[in-house]
Amino acid sequence: MRATVFKPLGAALLALLLVWAAAHSRPWHALEFRSFDLWTTLAAPGRSSVPVAILAIDEPSFQQLGQGWPFPRSLHARLIDRLREDGARAIGFDVVFADPAADPAQDAALAQAVGRAVAAGIPVVLASSREKVDSASATLWTEVLPLQTLRDAGAQHGDAGVEPDDDFVVRRMPPSAGRFAATLAQHLGVRPAPAPSADADRLVAYRGPRGSFDTRSYYQALEPDLLPAGYFRGKVVLVGRSALTASELQHSQADLFNAPFAALGGERLFPGVELQATLLDNHVTGAALRPVPEGWSLALVLLALAVLVPASVRWHPGTVAGLAAGLSGAVLLLSWWLFAQARLWLPPLLPLAAVVAIYGATALVAYATARRHARQVRAMFAQYVPPEVVQRLIAQPELLRLGGETREVTLLFTDLANFTTLSEQLSAEQTVEVLTGYFNAMTPLIHATGGTVDKFIGDAVMAFWGAPLPDAQHAEHAVRAAIAMQQAMVPLVAALRSRGLPSIHMRIGLHTGRVVVGNVGSEQRFSYTAIGDAVNLAARLEGANKAFGTGILVSGATAAQLPDDIALRPLDDVIVKGKSEPVRVFTPCDDAQVCQLSHAALQAFHARAWDEASTHLHALLQRLPGDTTAQRLLERLQAARTLPPGAAWSPAVALDKL
């Protein structure tokens, strides 16, 4: 496990390095902005708990008042008087009155109205701004303040400037000190403005899209019939421009920003006066968000690394994909919960990208490993099994349990009799040529029936059926392959005789039993093979053909699984060394009478019916003169006749004595 985890871990770390590099790019920050906007859109309550009323200097006001921008300052004076009479709590003008009016009386009227409001205990806060002046040697910022006459009348001022991001959406709270919204908040008696150090990196908590605050047109406040007396009592009234039409955008120098609510198709533009109302709300309620420490994102990345890398080694790719999806969902839920409930901003993009990158890297390594394993399987098993079996193993690798498993198979061993004599008359090259022709003739017959060639041992072949792929008819397929192999020997022997070489013949042993099959060997070299007692018995049966004078010996375990159309002749019962139970052996035989006589002779022999058994054996020898099996059994019968009464006797013969 430790060794196999190195490659996916290395790939994951490389992927994270690429993510880290991408996290410092402008497109990445743009995506983070979009995620903030999405959470803002989903979490915004759509209202504010702070009593704020906005008087929008908008197109209807221009039309109703018959005035263009800027309005006469005496008109603002009338508005302040109306708000004072209604008992407004505070008045804020998101308008910079920096230049004196052409008519000094206009400035005087506004200053007198401000003085009356302040004397009545209603603070008036005017907007100031900062202008950048570039020179050849330096960049200077100049503060643009309201007129001194207005300040002398008691008006306070605050910088109404904000710092929008590249997409012109304001997401960061400006510092409190000297700011327009913070100055207004100080007069509400709710909480003092935070220290400048506490403003670092705070984020705006928008209350909703455009219109979430109580907004009326400027002209309505000047008409008592439109807004009843007392309408503004106890409210903070903000006055500022709010463009709604294209003509305003072109001619009124509209104070507009992009809204975060465009993330889900909301209105794109957001008036500056509503932005100031939002900042005021954040100062009063403390709703501004704070970014979580950077270590949180790093911790989530390390968690994803610790979970996904080991999982990619141990689990199925589909399970790992589900785990990655679960981690991604958990990151999104955590980010959302912190945003909506804890007022904390955890950008989900980095941990999400990390999860995707780690999963992608580990999946790529797993794919490459699977491909390499498939090539290894193909190369290894192409030597043993048919191509279609190799394809199925690659498609379904779970059918192959590397390391070994217990399975019932039918094993086949072959050997060439007289091959030593033959090889003495041939050169080394000719011997290899004969063996190559022999193996080339036998291997396709094994593969044709679904068999696996285990190995070639000199002039011998070891094969088995039932592994690596399950085969319910492995015994039948093995026996049919053995019969076909003996038939294939005929042209091979004829070819040797035509060259004046001694003939050879093949002996085959077949047995069915449970063995351990799998890859056996060292890490440097291994082979797919079968191990167990059944292997030894099959090998012994191959050698026992010599004693029975047969070409194929089949164990009783194999014979029991054969269909009726494969006729078998029972030969004898043998006892394998180390075993106590005898095993009956058979050989394929198409002569029904021979099969019947052999069966009857064995039955009588086991029943000690010597005369009956002798009759059947002599009948066999008449049909098959010189039959080795019948002669051997007849010899054992004669020996049994001479035993004294009550003497120990067994109808089976030890296999190692054959």
C-alpha positions in Angstrom: 0.0 0.0 0.0 2.8 2.4 0.9 4.6 1.9 -2.3 1.5 2.1 -4.5 0.4 5.4 -3.0 3.5 7.3 -4.1 2.5 7.8 -7.7 -1.0 9.1 -7.1 0.3 11.3 -4.3 3.0 12.7 -6.6 0.5 13.4 -9.3 -1.9 15.0 -6.8 0.8 17.3 -5.5 1.7 18.3 -9.0 -1.9 19.1 -9.8 -2.2 21.1 -6.6 0.9 23.1 -7.6 -0.9 24.0 -10.9 -4.0 25.0 -8.9 -1.8 27.2 -6.7 -0.3 28.9 -9.7 -3.7 29.4 -11.3 -5.0 30.9 -8.0 -2.8 34.0 -8.6 -4.3 34.8 -11.9 -6.9 37.4 -12.8 -9.4 34.8 -14.2 -9.2 33.0 -10.9 -10.0 36.1 -9.0 -12.9 36.8 -11.4 -14.3 33.4 -10.6 -14.0 34.0 -6.9 -15.9 37.2 -7.3 -18.7 35.3 -9.1 -18.9 32.8 -6.2 -19.2 35.7 -3.7 -21.9 37.2 -5.9 -23.8 33.9 -6.0 -23.8 33.5 -2.2 -24.8 37.1 -1.9 -27.7 36.7 -4.2 -28.9 33.5 -2.3 -28.3 34.9 1.2 -29.6 38.4 0.9 -32.7 38.9 3.1 -34.2 41.5 0.7 -34.7 44.1 3.5 -32.8 46.0 6.2 -33.5 46.3 9.9 -32.1 49.8 9.9 -34.8 52.5 9.4 -33.4 54.0 6.2 -35.3 55.9 3.5 -33.7 56.8 0.2 -34.7 59.9 -1.8 -33.6 59.1 -5.3 -32.7 61.9 -7.7 -34.1 60.2 -10.7 -35.8 60.8 -14.0 -39.3 61.3 -12.6 -37.9 64.0 -10.3 -36.3 65.8 -13.3 -39.6 65.7 -15.1 -41.9 66.7 -12.2 -39.6 69.5 -10.9 -38.7 70.7 -14.4 -35.1 70.9 -13.3 -31.9 69.5 -14.7 -28.9 68.5 -12.7 -27.6 70.0 -10.6 -30.7 71.1 -8.7 -30.8 74.6 -7.2 -29.5 74.4 -3.6 -32.5 76.2 -2.4 -34.5 73.1 -3.5 -32.2 71.0 -1.2 -32.9 73.5 1.5 -36.7 72.9 1.2 -36.1 69.2 1.3 -34.0 69.5 4.5 -36.7 71.6 6.1 -39.3 69.0 5.2 -37.2 66.2 6.8 -36.6 68.4 9.9 -40.3 69.0 10.3 -41.0 65.3 9.9 -38.6 64.4 12.6 -36.0 62.5 10.6 -33.3 60.9 12.7 -30.4 61.9 10.4 -29.9 63.3 6.9 -27.2 62.2 4.5 -26.5 63.8 1.1 -24.5 61.5 -1.2 -23.8 64.6 -3.2 -20.5 66.7 -3.1 -21.3 70.4 -2.6 -17.7 71.4 -3.3 -18.1 74.4 -5.7 -20.1 77.5 -4.8 -23.3 78.2 -6.7 -23.4 80.9 -9.3 -26.0 82.7 -7.0 -24.6 83.0 -3.4 -28.1 83.1 -2.2 -28.5 79.5 -3.1 -25.5 78.5 -0.9 -26.9 80.6 1.9 -30.3 79.0 1.7 -28.8 75.6 1.9 -26.5 76.6 4.8 -29.4 78.0 6.8 -31.5 74.8 6.3 -28.5 72.8 7.5 -28.2 75.0 10.5 -31.9 74.7 11.4 -31.7 70.9 11.1 -28.6 70.6 13.3 -30.1 73.0 15.8 -33.1 70.7 16.0 -30.7 67.8 16.8 -30.8 66.2 13.4 -27.3 65.6 12.1 -26.6 66.4 8.4 -23.8 64.5 6.8 -22.5 65.6 3.3 -20.4 63.6 1.0 -16.8 64.4 0.3 -14.4 62.8 -2.2 -10.8 62.3 -3.0 -9.3 63.2 -6.4 -6.1 61.8 -7.8 -3.6 64.2 -9.3 -0.8 62.7 -11.4 2.4 64.6 -11.9 5.8 63.7 -13.4 7.3 62.9 -10.0 4.4 61.6 -7.9 0.7 60.8 -7.5 -1.1 63.0 -5.0 -4.6 62.5 -3.6 -6.5 65.7 -2.9 -9.5 65.7 -0.5 -12.6 67.5 -2.0 -14.6 68.8 0.9 -18.1 70.5 1.1 -18.3 74.3 1.1 -16.9 75.9 4.2 -20.2 77.7 4.7 -22.0 74.4 4.9 -19.5 73.0 7.4 -19.7 76.2 9.4 -23.5 75.7 9.6 -22.9 72.4 11.3 -22.8 69.9 8.5 -20.5 67.0 8.9 -18.8 65.3 6.0 -17.5 61.9 5.1 -15.7 60.3 2.1 -18.3 58.6 0.0 -15.7 56.9 -2.2 -15.5 53.2 -2.6 -13.1 50.8 -4.2 -14.9 48.5 -6.7 -13.2 45.4 -8.1 -12.2 44.9 -11.7 -15.8 44.2 -12.7 -16.9 47.4 -11.0 -18.8 45.6 -8.2 -18.1 46.9 -4.7 -17.4 43.9 -2.4 -15.0 45.3 0.2 -16.0 47.7 3.0 -14.1 50.9 2.9 -12.3 51.9 6.1 -14.6 53.5 8.7 -12.6 56.5 9.7 -13.8 59.6 7.9 -16.3 57.7 5.7 -19.7 58.9 4.8 -21.7 55.8 6.0 -19.6 55.4 9.1 -20.1 59.1 10.0 -23.9 58.7 9.7 -23.8 55.5 11.8 -22.1 57.3 14.7 -25.3 59.4 15.1 -27.7 56.4 15.4 -26.7 55.5 18.9 -26.5 51.8 18.0 -22.8 51.0 18.2 -19.7 53.1 17.7 -17.8 52.9 14.4 -15.1 50.1 14.6 -11.5 51.0 14.8 -9.7 51.3 11.4 -7.7 48.1 12.1 -11.0 46.2 12.4 -12.0 47.2 8.9 -9.3 45.2 7.2 -10.6 42.9 4.5 -14.3 43.2 5.7 -16.8 42.4 2.9 -20.1 44.1 2.1 -23.2 42.1 3.2 -25.7 43.3 0.6 -29.3 43.3 1.9 -30.8 42.7 -1.5 -31.0 43.9 -5.1 -31.9 47.4 -6.1 -35.0 48.6 -4.3 -34.4 46.6 -1.1 -34.4 49.8 0.9 -37.5 52.1 1.1 -36.9 54.3 -1.9 -38.9 57.3 -3.0 -38.4 59.9 -5.7 -36.8 63.2 -4.6 -39.8 65.2 -5.8 -42.2 63.2 -3.7 -40.7 64.5 -0.5 -41.4 68.1 -1.6 -45.1 67.4 -2.1 -47.0 66.9 1.2 -49.8 65.2 -0.6 -47.6 62.5 -2.0 -45.8 61.6 1.2 -47.8 62.4 4.3 -46.5 64.4 7.2 -44.4 62.3 9.6 -43.4 59.8 6.9 -39.7 60.3 7.6 -40.0 60.3 11.4 -37.2 58.4 13.1 -35.6 57.4 9.7 -32.2 58.0 8.3 -32.8 59.7 5.0 -30.2 59.4 2.2 -30.3 61.6 -0.8 -28.5 60.7 -4.0 -28.7 60.1 -7.7 -30.4 56.9 -8.9 -30.4 56.6 -12.7 -33.0 54.5 -14.3 -33.0 55.5 -17.9 -30.4 55.8 -20.7 -30.8 59.6 -20.8 -29.8 59.8 -17.2 -26.8 57.7 -17.8 -25.7 60.0 -20.5 -26.6 63.4 -19.0 -26.8 63.3 -15.3 -23.4 61.8 -14.4 -25.1 58.9 -12.7 -23.5 57.4 -9.6 -23.7 53.7 -10.5 -21.9 50.5 -9.9 -22.4 46.9 -11.0 -24.6 44.8 -8.7 -23.6 41.3 -7.4 -27.1 40.2 -8.1 -26.5 39.9 -11.8 -25.1 36.4 -11.0 -28.6 34.9 -11.3 -29.9 37.3 -13.9 -30.8 40.2 -11.6 -30.5 43.9 -12.5 -26.9 44.7 -13.3 -26.8 48.4 -12.1 -26.7 49.5 -8.5 -27.1 53.2 -7.5 -24.4 54.7 -5.3 -26.9 56.0 -2.8 -28.2 52.4 -2.2 -24.6 51.3 -1.8 -24.2 53.9 0.9 -27.4 52.7 2.5 -25.9 49.2 2.4 -22.7 50.3 4.0 -24.7 52.2 6.7 -26.6 49.0 7.4 -23.4 47.0 7.7 -21.9 49.6 10.1 -25.0 49.7 12.3 -25.8 45.9 12.4 -22.3 44.6 12.2 -23.4 42.4 9.3 -20.2 42.9 7.2 -18.5 39.6 6.4 -15.0 38.7 7.3 -12.8 36.4 5.3 -11.7 33.2 7.1 -8.0 32.8 7.7 -6.1 31.4 4.7 -5.2 28.4 6.8 -8.8 27.2 6.5 -8.6 26.7 2.8 -5.2 25.0 3.2 -6.7 22.6 5.8 -9.5 21.7 3.4 -7.0 21.1 0.6 -4.9 18.8 2.9 -8.0 17.0 4.0 -9.0 16.3 0.4 -5.5 15.1 -0.3 -5.5 12.8 2.7 -8.9 11.3 1.8 -8.7 11.0 -2.0 -5.2 9.7 -2.5 -5.6 6.6 -0.3 -9.1 6.0 -1.6 -7.9 6.1 -5.2 -5.5 3.2 -4.4 -8.0 1.1 -2.4 -11.4 1.8 -3.9 -13.2 1.4 -7.3 -13.0 4.6 -9.5 -16.7 5.0 -9.3 -16.6 5.1 -5.5 -13.7 7.6 -5.6 -15.7 9.8 -8.0 -18.6 9.7 -5.5 -16.3 10.5 -2.7 -14.9 13.5 -4.6 -18.4 14.7 -5.4 -19.3 14.4 -1.7 -16.3 16.4 -0.7 -17.1 19.0 -3.3 -20.7 19.2 -1.9 -19.4 19.5 1.6 -17.1 22.4 0.7 -20.0 24.2 -0.9 -22.2 23.6 2.1 -19.5 24.7 4.5 -18.9 27.9 2.5 -22.6 28.6 2.3 -23.2 28.0 6.0 -20.3 30.2 7.1 -21.6 32.9 4.7 -25.2 32.8 5.7 -25.0 32.0 9.4 -21.5 32.9 10.7 -21.0 35.9 8.4 -17.6 34.5 7.3 -16.4 34.3 3.7 -14.7 31.1 2.8 -14.0 31.2 -1.0 -15.0 27.7 -2.2 -13.1 27.9 -5.4 -9.7 26.8 -4.1 -10.8 23.7 -2.1 -13.2 22.8 -5.0 -10.5 23.1 -7.6 -8.2 21.1 -5.3 -10.7 18.3 -5.0 -11.2 18.2 -8.8 -7.4 18.4 -9.4 -6.6 15.6 -6.9 -9.4 13.4 -8.2 -8.3 14.1 -11.8 -4.7 13.4 -11.1 -5.4 10.2 -9.1 -7.9 9.0 -11.7 -5.3 9.6 -14.4 -2.7 7.6 -12.5 -5.3 4.8 -11.9 -6.2 4.8 -15.6 -2.5 4.6 -16.5 -2.0 1.8 -13.9 -5.0 -0.1 -15.3 -3.7 0.2 -18.8 -0.3 -1.0 -17.8 -1.9 -3.8 -15.8 -4.0 -4.7 -18.8 -1.0 -4.8 -21.0 0.7 -7.1 -18.5 -2.3 -9.3 -18.3 -2.5 -9.4 -22.1 1.2 -10.2 -22.4 1.1 -12.8 -19.7 -2.1 -14.6 -20.6 -1.7 -14.4 -24.3 0.9 -17.2 -23.8 -1.6 -19.4 -22.0 -5.2 -18.8 -23.1 -7.1 -17.9 -26.2 -7.3 -14.2 -27.3 -11.0 -14.0 -26.5 -10.2 -15.0 -22.9 -7.5 -12.4 -22.6 -10.0 -9.7 -23.9 -12.6 -10.8 -21.3 -10.0 -10.7 -18.5 -9.0 -7.2 -19.5 -12.7 -6.1 -19.6 -13.5 -7.8 -16.3 -10.3 -7.9 -14.2 -12.2 -8.9 -11.1 -12.4 -12.4 -12.7 -8.6 -12.7 -12.0 -7.6 -12.6 -8.4 -3.9 -12.0 -8.4 -2.1 -14.0 -5.7 -4.1 -17.2 -5.9 -7.6 -18.6 -5.2 -9.0 -22.0 -4.6 -11.0 -23.3 -7.6 -12.1 -26.7 -9.1 -10.3 -27.3 -12.4 -9.5 -30.2 -14.7 -5.8 -30.7 -15.2 -4.0 -32.2 -18.2 -0.4 -33.5 -18.4 1.2 -34.9 -21.5 4.5 -36.6 -22.2 6.1 -38.0 -25.4 7.2 -41.6 -25.1 10.4 -42.5 -26.9 11.3 -38.8 -27.3 14.7 -39.3 -25.7 15.5 -42.0 -28.3 14.3 -39.6 -31.0 16.3 -36.7 -29.7 19.5 -38.8 -29.7 19.2 -39.1 -33.5 18.6 -35.4 -34.1 20.7 -32.3 -33.7 19.7 -29.7 -31.1 18.2 -27.5 -33.8 16.2 -30.4 -35.2 15.0 -31.4 -31.7 13.7 -27.8 -31.2 12.0 -28.0 -34.6 10.2 -31.2 -33.7 9.1 -29.8 -30.3 8.0 -26.5 -31.9 5.8 -28.4 -34.4 4.4 -30.5 -31.6 3.6 -27.6 -29.3 2.2 -25.6 -32.3 -0.2 -28.5 -33.0 -1.3 -29.0 -29.3 -1.7 -25.4 -28.1 -4.5 -24.4 -30.5 -6.5 -27.5 -29.5 -6.2 -26.5 -25.8 -7.1 -22.9 -26.5 -10.0 -24.0 -28.8 -11.8 -25.6 -25.8 -11.1 -22.7 -23.4 -8.0 -24.3 -21.7 -5.0 -22.5 -20.2 -1.5 -23.7 -21.1 0.3 -23.6 -17.8 3.8 -24.4 -19.0 6.0 -26.5 -21.3 8.3 -28.8 -19.4 10.8 -30.3 -21.8 8.5 -32.3 -24.2 5.6 -32.2 -21.7 2.6 -29.9 -21.6 0.7 -28.8 -18.5 -2.7 -27.3 -19.0 -6.0 -26.8 -17.1 -9.6 -25.8 -17.7 -11.8 -23.8 -15.3 -9.3 -20.9 -14.7 -8.7 -18.0 -15.0 -12.3 -17.9 -16.3 -15.0 -20.1 -14.7 -16.1 -23.0 -16.9 -18.9 -25.2 -15.7 -17.9 -27.8 -18.4 -14.2 -27.8 -17.7 -14.0 -31.7 -17.4 -15.8 -32.2 -20.7 -13.7 -29.6 -22.5 -10.5 -31.1 -21.2 -11.3 -34.6 -22.3 -12.4 -33.5 -25.7 -9.2 -31.6 -26.1 -7.2 -34.7 -25.0 -9.0 -36.8 -27.7 -8.3 -34.1 -30.3 -4.7 -33.9 -29.3 -4.2 -37.7 -29.8 -5.8 -37.4 -33.2 -3.4 -34.6 -34.0 -0.5 -36.8 -33.2 -1.2 -39.0 -36.2 0.1 -36.6 -38.9 3.1 -35.7 -36.7 4.1 -39.3 -36.2 3.6 -40.0 -40.0 5.9 -37.0 -40.7 8.7 -38.4 -38.5 8.4 -41.9 -40.1 8.7 -40.3 -43.5 12.0 -38.9 -42.5 13.2 -42.3 -41.3 13.0 -41.3 -37.6 11.6 -43.5 -34.8 7.9 -42.9 -34.0 6.7 -41.4 -30.8 3.4 -41.4 -29.0 1.8 -39.1 -26.5 0.5 -40.1 -23.1 -2.1 -37.9 -21.4 -3.3 -37.8 -17.8 -6.5 -36.0 -16.7 -7.9 -35.3 -13.2 -10.4 -32.9 -11.7 -10.0 -31.4 -8.3 -9.6 -28.3 -6.2 -6.3 -26.5 -6.5 -4.9 -23.0 -5.9 -4.6 -21.1 -9.1 -2.9 -17.7 -9.4 0.3 -15.8 -9.9 3.0 -17.7 -8.1 6.6 -16.6 -7.9 8.6 -13.6 -6.8 8.0 -9.9 -7.4 10.6 -10.1 -10.2 9.3 -13.1 -11.9 6.0 -15.0 -11.6 3.7 -17.2 -13.6 0.1 -18.2 -13.6 -0.1 -21.8 -12.5 -2.0 -24.4 -10.4 -0.8 -26.0 -7.2 -2.2 -28.8 -5.2 -2.6 -32.6 -4.8 -4.8 -32.7 -7.9 -1.9 -31.5 -10.0 0.3 -34.4 -8.7 -2.4 -37.0 -9.4 -2.9 -35.7 -13.0 0.9 -36.0 -13.5 0.9 -39.5 -12.1 -2.0 -40.6 -14.3 0.0 -39.4 -17.3 2.9 -41.7 -16.3 0.5 -44.6 -15.5 -0.6 -44.8 -19.2 2.5 -46.9 -19.7 1.3 -49.6 -17.3 -2.2 -49.7 -18.8 -1.1 -49.4 -22.4 -3.3 -46.4 -23.0 -2.9 -42.9 -24.5 -5.3 -41.1 -22.2 -6.1 -41.8 -18.5 -9.0 -40.1 -16.9 -9.7 -40.1 -13.2 -13.1 -41.0 -11.7 -13.5 -37.4 -10.6 -13.3 -36.2 -14.2 -15.4 -39.1 -15.6 -18.2 -38.2 -13.2 -18.6 -34.8 -14.9 -18.6 -36.0 -18.5 -21.7 -36.2 -20.7 -23.0 -39.5 -21.9 -21.8 -39.0 -25.5 -18.1 -39.4 -24.2 -17.8 -43.2 -23.8 -15.3 -44.4 -21.2 -13.8 -47.7 -20.5 -13.1 -48.4 -16.8 -9.6 -49.8 -16.3 -8.8 -50.3 -12.7 -8.8 -48.8 -9.2 -5.6 -47.2 -8.1 -4.4 -45.8 -4.8 -2.3 -42.7 -4.8 0.6 -42.5 -2.5 -0.4 -40.7 0.7 -4.1 -41.4 0.1 -6.2 -44.3 1.4 -9.2 -44.0 -0.9 -8.8 -45.7 -4.3 -9.4 -43.8 -7.5 -11.0 -45.5 -10.5 -9.3 -44.6 -13.8 -10.8 -44.7 -17.3 -9.8 -44.2 -20.9 -12.0 -42.9 -23.8 -13.2 -45.9 -25.9 -15.7 -46.0 -28.8 -16.2 -49.8 -28.6 -19.3 -50.2 -26.5 -18.7 -54.0 -26.0 -15.2 -53.4 -24.7 -16.5 -50.8 -22.2 -19.2 -53.2 -21.1 -16.8 -56.2 -20.7 -14.3 -54.1 -18.8 -17.0 -52.8 -16.4 -18.4 -56.3 -15.8 -14.9 -57.7 -15.2 -14.1 -55.1 -12.6 -17.4 -55.6 -10.9 -16.8 -59.4 -10.6 -13.2 -58.8 -9.5 -14.3 -56.6 -6.7 -16.9 -59.1 -5.7 -14.3 -61.9 -5.7 -16.3 -63.7 -8.3 -13.1 -65.1 -9.8 -14.6 -67.3 -12.5 -17.0 -64.6 -13.7 -14.2 -62.0 -13.8 -11.9 -64.4 -15.7 -14.6 -65.1 -18.3 -15.0 -61.4 -18.9 -11.3 -60.8 -19.1 -10.8 -63.6 -21.6 -13.6 -62.2 -23.7 -11.8 -58.9 -23.7 -8.5 -60.5 -24.8 -10.3 -62.2 -27.6 -11.7 -58.8 -28.8 -8.5 -56.9 -28.0 -5.6 -59.4 -28.3 -2.6 -58.4 -26.2 -4.6 -55.8 -24.2 -2.3 -54.7 -21.4 -5.1 -53.7 -19.0 -6.9 -57.1 -19.3 -3.7 -59.0 -19.0 -2.6 -57.1 -15.8 -6.0 -57.6 -14.2 -6.0 -61.3 -15.1 -2.6 -61.7 -13.5 -3.9 -60.1 -10.3 -6.9 -62.3 -10.4 -4.7 -65.4 -10.6 -2.6 -64.2 -7.7 -5.8 -63.5 -5.6 -7.0 -67.1 -6.2 -3.9 -68.5 -4.5 -4.4 -66.4 -1.3 -5.4 -68.5 1.8 -8.9 -68.1 3.1 -9.3 -64.9 5.2 -6.1 -63.3 3.9 -6.1 -59.5 3.5 -6.8 -58.5 -0.1 -7.6 -55.2 -1.9 -9.0 -54.9 -5.4 -7.1 -51.6 -5.8 -3.4 -51.3 -6.8 -1.0 -48.7 -5.6 -0.3 -46.2 -8.3 3.4 -45.9 -7.6 3.7 -49.7 -8.2 2.5 -49.4 -11.8 
